[in-house]
């Protein structure tokens, strides 16, 4: 789609520690041409999905800005009870233009506190990290818009030869005219 707005994601894992575990992953998301009224949902991330606890409550250093500068966000959480409940962030003023979102996701191998569940949460082993996109990628509030999506792997802290892999294949990802939720399914 020639007129689809761009959505770019950069995934930057930390270097593995002495136990060959990656302790965090930094995410940068850039969405072009957002227009959202003050107080309306701008971004979202599941609190829980398929009985898996998300990272919305533990992510670190969340910073969001648009063309006019930094945004002050207010989080609101859906009540538990459905298969997926979300944390949504809204801004205290109207949002316009390109929006940049930066944050850090801690990675832990602690057992899922909610009990039996599919292996969706962020995990680390042998110098690598994995997880379902929906569980760690903050995405624009689902408005049904189609985007030209680009995912960049920033693997400079990892062992030489490290490769980013996803459901879309190895290396950098380019998807044209897709909904943001496609990243959540990867």
VMD Tcl script that builds the backbone (N, CA, C; Angstrom):
set m [mol new atoms 558]
animate dup $m
set s [atomselect $m all]
$s set {name element resname resid chain x y z} {
  {N N UNK 1 A 0.841 -1.190 0.000}
  {CA C UNK 1 A 0.000 0.000 0.000}
  {C C UNK 1 A 0.874 1.237 0.000}
  {N N UNK 2 A 0.777 2.035 -1.013}
  {CA C UNK 2 A 1.650 3.194 -1.143}
  {C C UNK 2 A 1.390 4.241 -0.070}
  {N N UNK 3 A 0.136 4.412 0.377}
  {CA C UNK 3 A -0.173 5.461 1.334}
  {C C UNK 3 A -0.243 4.974 2.782}
  {N N UNK 4 A 0.163 3.743 3.075}
  {CA C UNK 4 A 0.124 3.231 4.444}
  {C C UNK 4 A 1.186 3.916 5.289}
  {N N UNK 5 A 0.844 4.300 6.515}
  {CA C UNK 5 A 1.865 4.901 7.386}
  {C C UNK 5 A 2.898 3.863 7.801}
  {N N UNK 6 A 4.092 4.322 8.074}
  {CA C UNK 6 A 5.160 3.425 8.500}
  {C C UNK 6 A 5.074 3.134 9.994}
  {N N UNK 7 A 5.428 1.917 10.331}
  {CA C UNK 7 A 5.565 1.492 11.723}
  {C C UNK 7 A 6.905 0.759 11.773}
  {N N UNK 8 A 7.858 1.331 12.488}
  {CA C UNK 8 A 9.182 0.723 12.589}
  {C C UNK 8 A 9.450 0.300 14.011}
  {N N UNK 9 A 10.028 -0.894 14.155}
  {CA C UNK 9 A 10.386 -1.424 15.471}
  {C C UNK 9 A 11.859 -1.807 15.437}
  {N N UNK 10 A 12.583 -1.398 16.464}
  {CA C UNK 10 A 13.965 -1.841 16.646}
  {C C UNK 10 A 14.019 -2.633 17.941}
  {N N UNK 11 A 14.575 -3.833 17.855}
  {CA C UNK 11 A 14.705 -4.732 19.009}
  {C C UNK 11 A 16.195 -4.863 19.309}
  {N N UNK 12 A 16.598 -4.439 20.524}
  {CA C UNK 12 A 18.004 -4.409 20.902}
  {C C UNK 12 A 18.211 -5.185 22.214}
  {N N UNK 13 A 18.597 -6.470 22.118}
  {CA C UNK 13 A 18.870 -7.233 23.340}
  {C C UNK 13 A 20.183 -6.793 23.985}
  {N N UNK 14 A 20.234 -6.901 25.311}
  {CA C UNK 14 A 21.472 -6.648 26.054}
  {C C UNK 14 A 22.452 -7.777 25.787}
  {N N UNK 15 A 23.709 -7.536 26.112}
  {CA C UNK 15 A 24.711 -8.603 26.037}
  {C C UNK 15 A 24.360 -9.674 27.066}
  {N N UNK 16 A 24.681 -10.901 26.748}
  {CA C UNK 16 A 24.447 -11.997 27.690}
  {C C UNK 16 A 25.372 -11.830 28.898}
  {N N UNK 17 A 24.871 -12.195 30.071}
  {CA C UNK 17 A 25.682 -12.128 31.290}
  {C C UNK 17 A 26.580 -13.366 31.394}
  {N N UNK 18 A 27.246 -13.522 32.519}
  {CA C UNK 18 A 28.186 -14.641 32.704}
  {C C UNK 18 A 27.490 -15.998 32.611}
  {N N UNK 19 A 26.196 -16.055 32.916}
  {CA C UNK 19 A 25.432 -17.310 32.806}
  {C C UNK 19 A 24.820 -17.481 31.412}
  {N N UNK 20 A 25.190 -16.596 30.489}
  {CA C UNK 20 A 24.703 -16.603 29.110}
  {C C UNK 20 A 23.197 -16.319 29.021}
  {N N UNK 21 A 22.724 -15.472 29.937}
  {CA C UNK 21 A 21.329 -15.051 29.950}
  {C C UNK 21 A 21.251 -13.573 29.571}
  {N N UNK 22 A 20.240 -13.220 28.821}
  {CA C UNK 22 A 20.006 -11.826 28.445}
  {C C UNK 22 A 19.013 -11.249 29.438}
  {N N UNK 23 A 19.424 -10.194 30.143}
  {CA C UNK 23 A 18.615 -9.670 31.240}
  {C C UNK 23 A 17.564 -8.655 30.815}
  {N N UNK 24 A 17.713 -8.056 29.651}
  {CA C UNK 24 A 16.724 -7.089 29.165}
  {C C UNK 24 A 16.829 -6.916 27.658}
  {N N UNK 25 A 15.755 -6.367 27.110}
  {CA C UNK 25 A 15.687 -6.022 25.686}
  {C C UNK 25 A 15.123 -4.609 25.601}
  {N N UNK 26 A 15.794 -3.753 24.836}
  {CA C UNK 26 A 15.276 -2.411 24.605}
  {C C UNK 26 A 14.473 -2.407 23.306}
  {N N UNK 27 A 13.367 -1.688 23.359}
  {CA C UNK 27 A 12.470 -1.590 22.206}
  {C C UNK 27 A 12.323 -0.122 21.827}
  {N N UNK 28 A 12.371 0.148 20.539}
  {CA C UNK 28 A 12.029 1.470 20.030}
  {C C UNK 28 A 11.005 1.270 18.925}
  {N N UNK 29 A 9.913 1.975 19.045}
  {CA C UNK 29 A 8.821 1.901 18.078}
  {C C UNK 29 A 8.603 3.302 17.531}
  {N N UNK 30 A 8.485 3.420 16.223}
  {CA C UNK 30 A 8.185 4.703 15.602}
  {C C UNK 30 A 6.982 4.516 14.695}
  {N N UNK 31 A 5.974 5.344 14.914}
  {CA C UNK 31 A 4.750 5.282 14.109}
  {C C UNK 31 A 4.558 6.650 13.458}
  {N N UNK 32 A 4.430 6.648 12.141}
  {CA C UNK 32 A 4.244 7.913 11.425}
  {C C UNK 32 A 2.798 8.356 11.453}
  {N N UNK 33 A 2.641 9.667 11.456}
  {CA C UNK 33 A 1.346 10.321 11.203}
  {C C UNK 33 A 0.229 9.913 12.151}
  {N N UNK 34 A 0.523 9.818 13.434}
  {CA C UNK 34 A -0.546 9.509 14.391}
  {C C UNK 34 A -1.319 10.780 14.720}
  {N N UNK 35 A -2.597 10.627 14.876}
  {CA C UNK 35 A -3.463 11.722 15.305}
  {C C UNK 35 A -4.442 11.133 16.309}
  {N N UNK 36 A -4.269 11.506 17.582}
  {CA C UNK 36 A -5.115 10.988 18.649}
  {C C UNK 36 A -5.471 12.157 19.566}
  {N N UNK 37 A -6.745 12.283 19.878}
  {CA C UNK 37 A -7.203 13.355 20.764}
  {C C UNK 37 A -6.708 13.132 22.192}
  {N N UNK 38 A -6.573 14.204 22.940}
  {CA C UNK 38 A -6.155 14.131 24.342}
  {C C UNK 38 A -7.076 13.190 25.114}
  {N N UNK 39 A -6.490 12.325 25.927}
  {CA C UNK 39 A -7.260 11.416 26.764}
  {C C UNK 39 A -7.741 10.158 26.076}
  {N N UNK 40 A -7.588 10.066 24.755}
  {CA C UNK 40 A -8.011 8.865 24.029}
  {C C UNK 40 A -6.867 7.849 24.008}
  {N N UNK 41 A -7.184 6.553 23.970}
  {CA C UNK 41 A -6.118 5.539 23.951}
  {C C UNK 41 A -5.179 5.723 22.761}
  {N N UNK 42 A -3.901 5.689 23.067}
  {CA C UNK 42 A -2.846 5.885 22.076}
  {C C UNK 42 A -2.096 4.580 21.807}
  {N N UNK 43 A -1.739 3.879 22.885}
  {CA C UNK 43 A -0.925 2.663 22.816}
  {C C UNK 43 A -1.517 1.593 23.709}
  {N N UNK 44 A -1.126 0.313 23.437}
  {CA C UNK 44 A -1.622 -0.756 24.288}
  {C C UNK 44 A -0.636 -1.916 24.343}
  {N N UNK 45 A -0.759 -2.675 25.424}
  {CA C UNK 45 A 0.054 -3.869 25.642}
  {C C UNK 45 A -0.738 -4.777 26.576}
  {N N UNK 46 A -0.829 -6.071 26.261}
  {CA C UNK 46 A -1.587 -6.954 27.148}
  {C C UNK 46 A -0.990 -7.029 28.550}
  {N N UNK 47 A -1.859 -6.976 29.536}
  {CA C UNK 47 A -1.482 -7.304 30.914}
  {C C UNK 47 A -1.389 -8.815 31.039}
  {N N UNK 48 A -2.383 -9.487 30.442}
  {CA C UNK 48 A -2.468 -10.948 30.458}
  {C C UNK 48 A -3.023 -11.382 29.110}
  {N N UNK 49 A -2.444 -12.465 28.576}
  {CA C UNK 49 A -2.978 -13.059 27.356}
  {C C UNK 49 A -2.790 -14.567 27.445}
  {N N UNK 50 A -3.853 -15.316 27.241}
  {CA C UNK 50 A -3.811 -16.789 27.307}
  {C C UNK 50 A -3.189 -17.280 28.606}
  {N N UNK 51 A -3.518 -16.624 29.709}
  {CA C UNK 51 A -3.035 -16.947 31.052}
  {C C UNK 51 A -1.543 -16.646 31.247}
  {N N UNK 52 A -0.943 -15.875 30.357}
  {CA C UNK 52 A 0.459 -15.482 30.481}
  {C C UNK 52 A 0.507 -14.027 30.932}
  {N N UNK 53 A 1.257 -13.771 31.993}
  {CA C UNK 53 A 1.447 -12.418 32.500}
  {C C UNK 53 A 2.330 -11.637 31.533}
  {N N UNK 54 A 1.867 -10.478 31.092}
  {CA C UNK 54 A 2.648 -9.633 30.196}
  {C C UNK 54 A 3.655 -8.790 30.966}
  {N N UNK 55 A 4.338 -7.901 30.263}
  {CA C UNK 55 A 5.363 -7.066 30.882}
  {C C UNK 55 A 4.881 -5.637 31.134}
  {N N UNK 56 A 3.620 -5.356 30.899}
  {CA C UNK 56 A 3.112 -3.984 31.030}
  {C C UNK 56 A 3.380 -3.403 32.418}
  {N N UNK 57 A 3.355 -4.233 33.439}
  {CA C UNK 57 A 3.543 -3.733 34.802}
  {C C UNK 57 A 5.003 -3.641 35.222}
  {N N UNK 58 A 5.904 -4.239 34.442}
  {CA C UNK 58 A 7.319 -4.250 34.842}
  {C C UNK 58 A 8.246 -3.577 33.836}
  {N N UNK 59 A 7.725 -3.132 32.687}
  {CA C UNK 59 A 8.622 -2.502 31.729}
  {C C UNK 59 A 9.232 -1.249 32.346}
  {N N UNK 60 A 10.412 -0.874 31.840}
  {CA C UNK 60 A 11.186 0.212 32.435}
  {C C UNK 60 A 11.442 1.319 31.425}
  {N N UNK 61 A 11.622 2.528 31.955}
  {CA C UNK 61 A 12.071 3.684 31.177}
  {C C UNK 61 A 11.160 4.018 29.992}
  {N N UNK 62 A 9.864 3.882 30.162}
  {CA C UNK 62 A 8.935 4.201 29.080}
  {C C UNK 62 A 8.985 5.702 28.790}
  {N N UNK 63 A 9.304 6.043 27.557}
  {CA C UNK 63 A 9.343 7.440 27.117}
  {C C UNK 63 A 8.656 7.518 25.754}
  {N N UNK 64 A 7.722 8.453 25.624}
  {CA C UNK 64 A 6.950 8.603 24.391}
  {C C UNK 64 A 6.962 10.076 23.999}
  {N N UNK 65 A 7.169 10.337 22.712}
  {CA C UNK 65 A 7.177 11.712 22.216}
  {C C UNK 65 A 6.522 11.748 20.840}
  {N N UNK 66 A 5.967 12.916 20.513}
  {CA C UNK 66 A 5.454 13.137 19.166}
  {C C UNK 66 A 6.181 14.326 18.565}
  {N N UNK 67 A 5.660 14.884 17.487}
  {CA C UNK 67 A 6.322 15.987 16.796}
  {C C UNK 67 A 6.478 17.223 17.684}
  {N N UNK 68 A 5.646 17.362 18.715}
  {CA C UNK 68 A 5.718 18.529 19.609}
  {C C UNK 68 A 6.575 18.288 20.846}
  {N N UNK 69 A 7.063 17.069 21.035}
  {CA C UNK 69 A 7.921 16.790 22.181}
  {C C UNK 69 A 7.397 15.661 23.041}
  {N N UNK 70 A 7.978 15.530 24.251}
  {CA C UNK 70 A 7.599 14.427 25.155}
  {C C UNK 70 A 6.114 14.468 25.517}
  {N N UNK 71 A 5.557 13.275 25.686}
  {CA C UNK 71 A 4.158 13.138 26.085}
  {C C UNK 71 A 4.081 12.633 27.517}
  {N N UNK 72 A 3.143 13.165 28.263}
  {CA C UNK 72 A 2.834 12.639 29.585}
  {C C UNK 72 A 1.685 11.655 29.404}
  {N N UNK 73 A 1.904 10.413 29.838}
  {CA C UNK 73 A 0.929 9.355 29.620}
  {C C UNK 73 A 0.202 8.985 30.904}
  {N N UNK 74 A -1.011 8.512 30.737}
  {CA C UNK 74 A -1.793 7.943 31.830}
  {C C UNK 74 A -2.148 6.525 31.429}
  {N N UNK 75 A -1.865 5.587 32.326}
  {CA C UNK 75 A -2.170 4.172 32.067}
  {C C UNK 75 A -3.526 3.829 32.645}
  {N N UNK 76 A -4.276 3.009 31.926}
  {CA C UNK 76 A -5.529 2.463 32.454}
  {C C UNK 76 A -5.561 0.978 32.099}
  {N N UNK 77 A -5.977 0.181 33.051}
  {CA C UNK 77 A -5.976 -1.270 32.899}
  {C C UNK 77 A -7.394 -1.803 32.794}
  {N N UNK 78 A -7.591 -2.714 31.843}
  {CA C UNK 78 A -8.863 -3.415 31.750}
  {C C UNK 78 A -8.957 -4.398 32.910}
  {N N UNK 79 A -10.165 -4.632 33.392}
  {CA C UNK 79 A -10.302 -5.650 34.433}
  {C C UNK 79 A -10.009 -7.041 33.881}
  {N N UNK 80 A -9.465 -7.892 34.727}
  {CA C UNK 80 A -9.218 -9.285 34.339}
  {C C UNK 80 A -10.555 -9.963 34.081}
  {N N UNK 81 A -10.507 -11.055 33.355}
  {CA C UNK 81 A -11.738 -11.798 33.136}
  {C C UNK 81 A -11.862 -12.346 31.736}
  {N N UNK 82 A -11.252 -11.685 30.772}
  {CA C UNK 82 A -11.301 -12.214 29.416}
  {C C UNK 82 A -9.970 -12.887 29.096}
  {N N UNK 83 A -9.885 -13.495 27.942}
  {CA C UNK 83 A -8.661 -14.181 27.517}
  {C C UNK 83 A -7.473 -13.221 27.466}
  {N N UNK 84 A -7.735 -11.963 27.050}
  {CA C UNK 84 A -6.695 -10.939 26.989}
  {C C UNK 84 A -7.232 -9.662 27.605}
  {N N UNK 85 A -6.473 -9.099 28.547}
  {CA C UNK 85 A -6.799 -7.786 29.096}
  {C C UNK 85 A -5.602 -6.878 28.858}
  {N N UNK 86 A -5.882 -5.601 28.591}
  {CA C UNK 86 A -4.857 -4.669 28.151}
  {C C UNK 86 A -4.602 -3.552 29.150}
  {N N UNK 87 A -3.365 -3.056 29.108}
  {CA C UNK 87 A -3.043 -1.747 29.663}
  {C C UNK 87 A -3.020 -0.819 28.455}
  {N N UNK 88 A -3.721 0.289 28.580}
  {CA C UNK 88 A -3.744 1.292 27.518}
  {C C UNK 88 A -3.170 2.589 28.071}
  {N N UNK 89 A -2.434 3.282 27.212}
  {CA C UNK 89 A -1.870 4.561 27.595}
  {C C UNK 89 A -2.518 5.651 26.755}
  {N N UNK 90 A -2.878 6.755 27.417}
  {CA C UNK 90 A -3.407 7.925 26.727}
  {C C UNK 90 A -2.538 9.123 27.118}
  {N N UNK 91 A -2.518 10.134 26.256}
  {CA C UNK 91 A -1.711 11.328 26.503}
  {C C UNK 91 A -2.584 12.438 27.063}
  {N N UNK 92 A -1.935 13.355 27.786}
  {CA C UNK 92 A -2.657 14.469 28.389}
  {C C UNK 92 A -2.956 15.591 27.402}
  {N N UNK 93 A -2.460 15.462 26.187}
  {CA C UNK 93 A -2.736 16.446 25.135}
  {C C UNK 93 A -2.931 15.709 23.822}
  {N N UNK 94 A -3.420 16.407 22.824}
  {CA C UNK 94 A -3.581 15.793 21.500}
  {C C UNK 94 A -2.214 15.366 20.962}
  {N N UNK 95 A -2.205 14.227 20.291}
  {CA C UNK 95 A -0.981 13.674 19.721}
  {C C UNK 95 A -1.041 13.871 18.214}
  {N N UNK 96 A 0.080 14.346 17.656}
  {CA C UNK 96 A 0.096 14.621 16.228}
  {C C UNK 96 A 1.475 14.350 15.640}
  {N N UNK 97 A 1.478 13.755 14.449}
  {CA C UNK 97 A 2.736 13.512 13.745}
  {C C UNK 97 A 3.362 12.185 14.131}
  {N N UNK 98 A 4.660 12.091 13.898}
  {CA C UNK 98 A 5.381 10.854 14.208}
  {C C UNK 98 A 5.501 10.679 15.714}
  {N N UNK 99 A 5.247 9.463 16.171}
  {CA C UNK 99 A 5.343 9.131 17.594}
  {C C UNK 99 A 6.466 8.123 17.770}
  {N N UNK 100 A 7.330 8.381 18.754}
  {CA C UNK 100 A 8.420 7.472 19.091}
  {C C UNK 100 A 8.197 6.961 20.505}
  {N N UNK 101 A 8.304 5.648 20.667}
  {CA C UNK 101 A 8.111 4.988 21.955}
  {C C UNK 101 A 9.398 4.221 22.258}
  {N N UNK 102 A 9.949 4.441 23.458}
  {CA C UNK 102 A 11.152 3.710 23.886}
  {C C UNK 102 A 10.908 3.137 25.271}
  {N N UNK 103 A 11.406 1.909 25.477}
  {CA C UNK 103 A 11.288 1.283 26.793}
  {C C UNK 103 A 12.197 0.068 26.859}
  {N N UNK 104 A 12.355 -0.444 28.076}
  {CA C UNK 104 A 13.176 -1.633 28.319}
  {C C UNK 104 A 12.293 -2.711 28.941}
  {N N UNK 105 A 12.448 -3.936 28.434}
  {CA C UNK 105 A 11.699 -5.083 28.938}
  {C C UNK 105 A 12.662 -5.985 29.721}
  {N N UNK 106 A 12.441 -6.151 31.033}
  {CA C UNK 106 A 13.258 -7.110 31.767}
  {C C UNK 106 A 12.912 -8.530 31.314}
  {N N UNK 107 A 13.915 -9.386 31.217}
  {CA C UNK 107 A 13.697 -10.774 30.810}
  {C C UNK 107 A 14.003 -11.654 32.017}
  {N N UNK 108 A 13.093 -12.556 32.319}
  {CA C UNK 108 A 13.270 -13.456 33.448}
  {C C UNK 108 A 12.835 -14.857 33.044}
  {N N UNK 109 A 13.407 -15.832 33.663}
  {CA C UNK 109 A 12.986 -17.211 33.441}
  {C C UNK 109 A 12.161 -17.731 34.612}
  {N N UNK 110 A 11.643 -16.824 35.422}
  {CA C UNK 110 A 10.791 -17.228 36.543}
  {C C UNK 110 A 9.549 -17.931 35.999}
  {N N UNK 111 A 9.054 -18.937 36.726}
  {CA C UNK 111 A 7.834 -19.623 36.281}
  {C C UNK 111 A 6.661 -18.641 36.165}
  {N N UNK 112 A 5.779 -18.906 35.243}
  {CA C UNK 112 A 4.586 -18.083 35.057}
  {C C UNK 112 A 3.784 -18.091 36.352}
  {N N UNK 113 A 3.601 -16.926 36.938}
  {CA C UNK 113 A 2.906 -16.824 38.224}
  {C C UNK 113 A 1.424 -17.178 38.144}
  {N N UNK 114 A 0.891 -17.275 36.938}
  {CA C UNK 114 A -0.526 -17.558 36.777}
  {C C UNK 114 A -0.809 -19.044 36.583}
  {N N UNK 115 A 0.253 -19.875 36.550}
  {CA C UNK 115 A 0.056 -21.312 36.370}
  {C C UNK 115 A 0.281 -21.741 34.936}
  {N N UNK 116 A -0.336 -22.849 34.577}
  {CA C UNK 116 A -0.137 -23.435 33.244}
  {C C UNK 116 A -0.532 -22.452 32.152}
  {N N UNK 117 A 0.350 -22.354 31.127}
  {CA C UNK 117 A 0.107 -21.416 30.034}
  {C C UNK 117 A 1.048 -21.739 28.880}
  {N N UNK 118 A 0.723 -21.247 27.694}
  {CA C UNK 118 A 1.642 -21.446 26.559}
  {C C UNK 118 A 2.938 -20.652 26.778}
  {N N UNK 119 A 4.013 -21.014 26.095}
  {CA C UNK 119 A 5.312 -20.360 26.288}
  {C C UNK 119 A 5.425 -19.044 25.513}
  {N N UNK 120 A 4.646 -18.044 25.916}
  {CA C UNK 120 A 4.608 -16.772 25.198}
  {C C UNK 120 A 5.517 -15.712 25.809}
  {N N UNK 121 A 5.789 -15.796 27.124}
  {CA C UNK 121 A 6.519 -14.733 27.802}
  {C C UNK 121 A 7.975 -14.682 27.349}
  {N N UNK 122 A 8.626 -13.550 27.637}
  {CA C UNK 122 A 10.038 -13.388 27.301}
  {C C UNK 122 A 10.852 -14.377 28.128}
  {N N UNK 123 A 11.740 -15.099 27.439}
  {CA C UNK 123 A 12.625 -16.084 28.066}
  {C C UNK 123 A 14.018 -15.936 27.486}
  {N N UNK 124 A 15.014 -16.401 28.228}
  {CA C UNK 124 A 16.389 -16.345 27.764}
  {C C UNK 124 A 17.099 -17.648 28.080}
  {N N UNK 125 A 17.943 -18.046 27.152}
  {CA C UNK 125 A 18.725 -19.270 27.330}
  {C C UNK 125 A 19.899 -19.243 26.358}
  {N N UNK 126 A 21.052 -19.650 26.818}
  {CA C UNK 126 A 22.233 -19.851 25.975}
  {C C UNK 126 A 22.541 -18.656 25.073}
  {N N UNK 127 A 22.448 -17.450 25.628}
  {CA C UNK 127 A 22.806 -16.248 24.881}
  {C C UNK 127 A 21.746 -15.744 23.933}
  {N N UNK 128 A 20.538 -16.306 23.986}
  {CA C UNK 128 A 19.441 -15.864 23.137}
  {C C UNK 128 A 18.242 -15.448 23.962}
  {N N UNK 129 A 17.259 -14.882 23.308}
  {CA C UNK 129 A 16.034 -14.451 23.975}
  {C C UNK 129 A 14.874 -14.714 23.022}
  {N N UNK 130 A 13.707 -15.036 23.586}
  {CA C UNK 130 A 12.540 -15.298 22.748}
  {C C UNK 130 A 11.277 -14.846 23.463}
  {N N UNK 131 A 10.218 -14.673 22.682}
  {CA C UNK 131 A 8.929 -14.310 23.248}
  {C C UNK 131 A 7.950 -13.975 22.133}
  {N N UNK 132 A 6.681 -14.079 22.438}
  {CA C UNK 132 A 5.624 -13.708 21.496}
  {C C UNK 132 A 5.541 -12.189 21.442}
  {N N UNK 133 A 5.499 -11.620 20.243}
  {CA C UNK 133 A 5.469 -10.173 20.074}
  {C C UNK 133 A 4.416 -9.489 20.920}
  {N N UNK 134 A 3.241 -10.056 20.978}
  {CA C UNK 134 A 2.143 -9.471 21.751}
  {C C UNK 134 A 2.507 -9.263 23.221}
  {N N UNK 135 A 3.418 -10.071 23.740}
  {CA C UNK 135 A 3.727 -10.020 25.157}
  {C C UNK 135 A 4.748 -8.949 25.520}
  {N N UNK 136 A 5.441 -8.361 24.525}
  {CA C UNK 136 A 6.436 -7.342 24.869}
  {C C UNK 136 A 6.440 -6.125 23.946}
  {N N UNK 137 A 5.683 -6.131 22.868}
  {CA C UNK 137 A 5.663 -4.994 21.952}
  {C C UNK 137 A 4.458 -4.096 22.215}
  {N N UNK 138 A 4.725 -2.891 22.679}
  {CA C UNK 138 A 3.673 -1.885 22.776}
  {C C UNK 138 A 3.304 -1.499 21.346}
  {N N UNK 139 A 2.021 -1.507 21.046}
  {CA C UNK 139 A 1.561 -1.205 19.692}
  {C C UNK 139 A 0.530 -0.082 19.717}
  {N N UNK 140 A 0.327 0.573 18.572}
  {CA C UNK 140 A -0.722 1.591 18.520}
  {C C UNK 140 A -2.071 0.968 18.857}
  {N N UNK 141 A -2.911 1.742 19.497}
  {CA C UNK 141 A -4.260 1.265 19.802}
  {C C UNK 141 A -4.894 0.768 18.517}
  {N N UNK 142 A -5.535 -0.385 18.574}
  {CA C UNK 142 A -6.086 -1.049 17.384}
  {C C UNK 142 A -7.135 -0.241 16.680}
  {N N UNK 143 A -6.741 0.473 15.653}
  {CA C UNK 143 A -7.687 1.270 14.884}
  {C C UNK 143 A -7.963 0.665 13.513}
  {N N UNK 144 A -7.375 -0.510 13.257}
  {CA C UNK 144 A -7.589 -1.166 11.977}
  {C C UNK 144 A -6.740 -0.611 10.850}
  {N N UNK 145 A -5.879 0.365 11.140}
  {CA C UNK 145 A -5.038 0.953 10.096}
  {C C UNK 145 A -4.021 -0.068 9.592}
  {N N UNK 146 A -3.694 0.061 8.328}
  {CA C UNK 146 A -2.645 -0.770 7.735}
  {C C UNK 146 A -1.352 0.033 7.725}
  {N N UNK 147 A -0.256 -0.646 7.964}
  {CA C UNK 147 A 1.067 -0.008 8.034}
  {C C UNK 147 A 2.045 -0.729 7.127}
  {N N UNK 148 A 3.045 0.007 6.686}
  {CA C UNK 148 A 4.237 -0.618 6.129}
  {C C UNK 148 A 5.158 -0.826 7.326}
  {N N UNK 149 A 5.337 -2.074 7.720}
  {CA C UNK 149 A 6.043 -2.419 8.958}
  {C C UNK 149 A 7.479 -2.803 8.635}
  {N N UNK 150 A 8.403 -2.298 9.448}
  {CA C UNK 150 A 9.808 -2.676 9.358}
  {C C UNK 150 A 10.272 -3.041 10.765}
  {N N UNK 151 A 10.917 -4.192 10.882}
  {CA C UNK 151 A 11.503 -4.608 12.154}
  {C C UNK 151 A 13.001 -4.729 11.951}
  {N N UNK 152 A 13.738 -4.040 12.796}
  {CA C UNK 152 A 15.200 -4.043 12.739}
  {C C UNK 152 A 15.741 -4.746 13.978}
  {N N UNK 153 A 16.674 -5.621 13.773}
  {CA C UNK 153 A 17.354 -6.304 14.870}
  {C C UNK 153 A 18.673 -5.571 15.114}
  {N N UNK 154 A 18.845 -5.024 16.296}
  {CA C UNK 154 A 20.090 -4.359 16.687}
  {C C UNK 154 A 20.831 -5.330 17.606}
  {N N UNK 155 A 21.672 -6.156 17.034}
  {CA C UNK 155 A 22.278 -7.282 17.748}
  {C C UNK 155 A 23.747 -7.053 18.063}
  {N N UNK 156 A 24.190 -5.804 18.042}
  {CA C UNK 156 A 25.594 -5.500 18.238}
  {C C UNK 156 A 26.136 -5.933 19.606}
  {N N UNK 157 A 25.298 -6.088 20.625}
  {CA C UNK 157 A 25.758 -6.519 21.949}
  {C C UNK 157 A 25.877 -8.040 22.061}
  {N N UNK 158 A 25.363 -8.755 21.074}
  {CA C UNK 158 A 25.375 -10.216 21.129}
  {C C UNK 158 A 26.636 -10.784 20.487}
  {N N UNK 159 A 26.788 -12.084 20.611}
  {CA C UNK 159 A 27.911 -12.790 20.022}
  {C C UNK 159 A 27.956 -12.538 18.515}
  {N N UNK 160 A 29.154 -12.322 17.945}
  {CA C UNK 160 A 29.233 -12.145 16.490}
  {C C UNK 160 A 28.533 -13.298 15.766}
  {N N UNK 161 A 27.792 -12.947 14.729}
  {CA C UNK 161 A 27.049 -13.946 13.975}
  {C C UNK 161 A 25.624 -14.148 14.470}
  {N N UNK 162 A 25.227 -13.462 15.550}
  {CA C UNK 162 A 23.860 -13.585 16.061}
  {C C UNK 162 A 22.872 -13.145 14.987}
  {N N UNK 163 A 21.715 -13.789 14.951}
  {CA C UNK 163 A 20.698 -13.512 13.938}
  {C C UNK 163 A 19.355 -13.298 14.628}
  {N N UNK 164 A 18.596 -12.347 14.142}
  {CA C UNK 164 A 17.230 -12.150 14.602}
  {C C UNK 164 A 16.302 -13.031 13.789}
  {N N UNK 165 A 15.467 -13.798 14.483}
  {CA C UNK 165 A 14.521 -14.701 13.826}
  {C C UNK 165 A 13.116 -14.385 14.300}
  {N N UNK 166 A 12.163 -14.537 13.409}
  {CA C UNK 166 A 10.766 -14.376 13.789}
  {C C UNK 166 A 9.922 -15.291 12.918}
  {N N UNK 167 A 8.640 -15.268 13.149}
  {CA C UNK 167 A 7.705 -16.024 12.316}
  {C C UNK 167 A 7.757 -15.557 10.864}
  {N N UNK 168 A 8.302 -14.372 10.624}
  {CA C UNK 168 A 8.389 -13.821 9.274}
  {C C UNK 168 A 9.707 -14.177 8.591}
  {N N UNK 169 A 10.616 -14.853 9.303}
  {CA C UNK 169 A 11.885 -15.262 8.709}
  {C C UNK 169 A 13.075 -14.715 9.466}
  {N N UNK 170 A 14.251 -14.879 8.867}
  {CA C UNK 170 A 15.507 -14.437 9.474}
  {C C UNK 170 A 15.842 -13.023 9.022}
  {N N UNK 171 A 16.457 -12.269 9.922}
  {CA C UNK 171 A 16.952 -10.941 9.581}
  {C C UNK 171 A 15.877 -9.873 9.619}
  {N N UNK 172 A 16.181 -8.753 8.978}
  {CA C UNK 172 A 15.282 -7.600 8.975}
  {C C UNK 172 A 13.944 -7.990 8.339}
  {N N UNK 173 A 12.877 -7.364 8.823}
  {CA C UNK 173 A 11.527 -7.722 8.384}
  {C C UNK 173 A 10.896 -6.533 7.671}
  {N N UNK 174 A 10.239 -6.778 6.551}
  {CA C UNK 174 A 9.494 -5.759 5.820}
  {C C UNK 174 A 8.143 -6.351 5.430}
  {N N UNK 175 A 7.083 -5.768 5.963}
  {CA C UNK 175 A 5.714 -6.185 5.656}
  {C C UNK 175 A 4.957 -4.945 5.205}
  {N N UNK 176 A 4.317 -5.018 4.084}
  {CA C UNK 176 A 3.595 -3.850 3.572}
  {C C UNK 176 A 2.092 -4.031 3.695}
  {N N UNK 177 A 1.434 -2.960 4.163}
  {CA C UNK 177 A -0.018 -2.930 4.221}
  {C C UNK 177 A -0.632 -3.924 5.196}
  {N N UNK 178 A -0.050 -4.048 6.409}
  {CA C UNK 178 A -0.580 -4.995 7.397}
  {C C UNK 178 A -0.978 -4.253 8.670}
  {N N UNK 179 A -1.854 -4.861 9.432}
  {CA C UNK 179 A -2.229 -4.296 10.730}
  {C C UNK 179 A -1.113 -4.546 11.732}
  {N N UNK 180 A -0.975 -3.651 12.678}
  {CA C UNK 180 A 0.069 -3.752 13.706}
  {C C UNK 180 A -0.028 -5.072 14.468}
  {N N UNK 181 A -1.226 -5.600 14.616}
  {CA C UNK 181 A -1.427 -6.828 15.368}
  {C C UNK 181 A -0.658 -8.004 14.783}
  {N N UNK 182 A -0.300 -7.934 13.508}
  {CA C UNK 182 A 0.511 -9.007 12.909}
  {C C UNK 182 A 1.821 -9.180 13.660}
  {N N UNK 183 A 2.400 -8.073 14.148}
  {CA C UNK 183 A 3.630 -8.169 14.939}
  {C C UNK 183 A 3.372 -8.885 16.251}
  {N N UNK 184 A 2.213 -8.682 16.813}
  {CA C UNK 184 A 1.859 -9.354 18.055}
  {C C UNK 184 A 1.729 -10.855 17.900}
  {N N UNK 185 A 1.408 -11.304 16.705}
  {CA C UNK 185 A 1.236 -12.735 16.440}
  {C C UNK 185 A 2.546 -13.444 16.138}
  {N N UNK 186 A 3.625 -12.691 15.989}
  {CA C UNK 186 A 4.926 -13.271 15.609}
  {C C UNK 186 A 5.688 -13.724 16.843}
}
mol reanalyze $m
mol bondsrecalc $m
mol representation Tube
mol addrep $m
